Structure formats: structure tokens, C-alpha cells
Amino acid sequence: MTSENFAPKRSLGTQAVTVAIATGLAQAIVAILYLAAARASNVEDYGHVVAAVAAGVASFGLLDLGTNALWVREISAGRLPPNELFRRATWKIVYIFGVAVAWAALVHTFLPGSPYWISGFVTFAQAFAQVVQAVMRAGGRSELVGASILIDKGTAAVVFFALWSAGVDVLVAFVLSLVIGPVTSGILSNWALLRDRRIRFVRGGPVNPWKGARNFAVSNVADTARSYDVTLAAEFGGAVAAGTYGAVNRWTQAIELLTFAFSSSSAPYMASAPSARAAVKYLRSAIWLPLLAILGSCVVILIAPWVVDLLLGEAYAGSADVLRILAAGTIASNLNQPMFVFLMARGKDRAGAVIVTTAVATILSLVAILTPSLGAIGAALAYVVGQVFLLLMLATTCARLLIKDEVPAEPVAPSVTVS
């Protein structure tokens, strides 16, 4: 290892499994909160509030601009000293909170009565929690990230049901829980879980917290843009095609949960490694996780008709073939995630950004081309072609990086401690 900041206490496999389990439980808790809020409110009011919350969550990705991923790489590699991290983290939180307040004021002024004023505070809460989790990941402590995630959603659940039971309007309780949960998680995680590596929010002259994150930002925006596949399917293939495709197009995300946990937990390992080949060796102990996810994709291909009929009914029978095709594409996606993280962790973020942007552009273009004649099947095939194309580009770039692998340098005792 090249950095004293990177000090894992659990194996990569343990960390990844912990994150996967915590994320799965968190998603279940969130689903219960959404269901309870929906059942206890009218459809119109619920729809407005949920849309405002979704806007806040999506805005976090845009305002973060890949800084958390960049910080994980730079901290674990020993290139971002604590004092600089503290300044960047402080000003990132300050800027985003300022945006939240300004947005709320604008909405109150020009759209009085609109629930969209809450969006900025949802974004701020997400940003605060994610900054702390980024430091945990950078230190090779992703098992603490799992605990932080559960603190977030557990607190949200307690706040929601406590306020609702006390007579607070269910939608007010719902929004407050989604803000208080992440903020509480950030505070407790920084104080209790990090302890020896706490983020100290400092005063001082303003700095640019997004410095150096351009390529990470491009990758984030490209990945966000892929969610427009349903919109394009509706525009070019009609409402039926969009409905058939949109009914199942996010189901495969559950299959990729293990791979996501593996990739996010392995990033600091790969960044702190002395060479690209050494980075790959660190992953062997947990490579079974994405392989298990690929097995899950194969199972979905086999049982798709039964699952769709059970959950959606005969009206969505056409979605079964769509789900099968998407599951096939997920096989490639489960290979793509670790390779993309490998490139970004090893400093090839420009190449990674170009590759992802090209692949997303390919997918969206094919959705527009294929759905007029093939309907929902065309949109699913666009996803598969895009993922295979991405697989080829990533594999080629990773192979070149390994072939030109740098020779590991002899370890040198650092003269300045950065942890």
C-alpha cells in the first residue's frame, strides 16, 4: 500500500458484502416509507411531493460532479492531505447549502405553494452524508459505509413514524425524515465511526471543491443521461412501447447490487496499489461477487415470464421478453462496472469519461432508431448493444493499461504524515 490514509481492517469481500446487505435493507426501508406515505395521502399531493424529492436526489448527482469519487482516489493514494480535504469538504457543504436556501427562496417567490422548495434541502442532506462516506471508502473502511447507510435509513424510519404518530401531516413527516436521516447519519458517522479520521469542518478562504473532477463529472452526467431511455422510447415508439419497457427496465438494478458494492469498495484498493497489476491482484478475494451477480442475470433470463406474470399480470406479458433481453445485457454490465472503476482509480479518468459518454450516446441513439419498428424490444436491444460496445472499449483500454504497466517503485518511508 502506498498511503497511510488507506488502512482497511476488514477484507474486501467482507466490506463489499456488508455494503450490499446494508444497501438492500436501506432500499427496503425507503420502499416502506414511500408506500406508507402513498397510502395515507391523496394521489395528487403525493405525486407533487415525490417529484420534488426525486428532483432533490437527482440534483445531488449534478452538484456533486464526481468530487466524492475523485476524493476517494486521491485520499487513498496519499495525494490529498487532510487539511486540503477539510477545506474542500467544508466549502462544498457551504455552497450546496447556499444553493438550497437560494432555491427555496426562488420557489417561494415565483411558485408560492409549490413543494419544490424542499428539493434543495434533500440535495444538501444527501451531500452531507456522502462526504463522510467518501472518507470512509478512501480509508478502506466500506464496512463503516454500510453502518452509515443503515443509520441514515433507520433514523428516517424512526422520524417518519414518530412524527406521523404525533399528528404531523404524513407528507411533512415523509420529507423531514428524508432530510433528517442523512444529516443525522453524517454527524454520527463522522463523530463515532471515523473517530481517528474525523472530518474537521474548518473556516478560511473559499476554495473550489470541484477542482480536478471534470472527467468524473462528465461520467456522472453521461450515466444520468441514460435514464432518458424511457422518455425516448415514448417519443419514438409510442406510449405502449414505453410502458412495456419502463415496467421492467429498472428491475435488473437489483441484480447489479453486488457488483456495485464490489466496485465501490474496491476503488481505494486499486487507487492505493503501487501498480495496475498489483491493483488487479487485490480484487481476487472478492471477484466472486460480480460473478454471482452474473449468475443472477442468467437466472432472471430463465424465470422472466413467470416473474412478470406474477408481479405485473397478463397485461404486461410483452415485458417478459424485454426483461430477458435486459438481463442478458446486465451480464456485460456486471463486467463493465469493475473495469470502469479500475480505469478511474488508476488515473485514466479522461479515457473512462470518453468511453462512458460514447456508450450512453450509442444506447440513446439506438433507442430512437429501433423503437419505431421494434417497440419495447428495440429499446432493450439498444441497451444490450450499448453494454457490449462498452465492454469491448473498456476491456481494450484496461488491457493496454496492464500491458504498459508501471514497474512498482521501492517503498520509501514518508517524511511527512498525511493521515
PyMOL commands that set and color helices and strands:
alter all, ss='L'
color gray80, all
select helices_A, chain A and resi 12-39+43-64+67-76+82-110+115-138+142-165+170-197+214-237+239-246+251-253+257-272+276-281+284-286+288-312+314-316+319-345+349-374+376-403
alter helices_A, ss='H'
color red, helices_A
deselect
rebuild
show_as cartoon
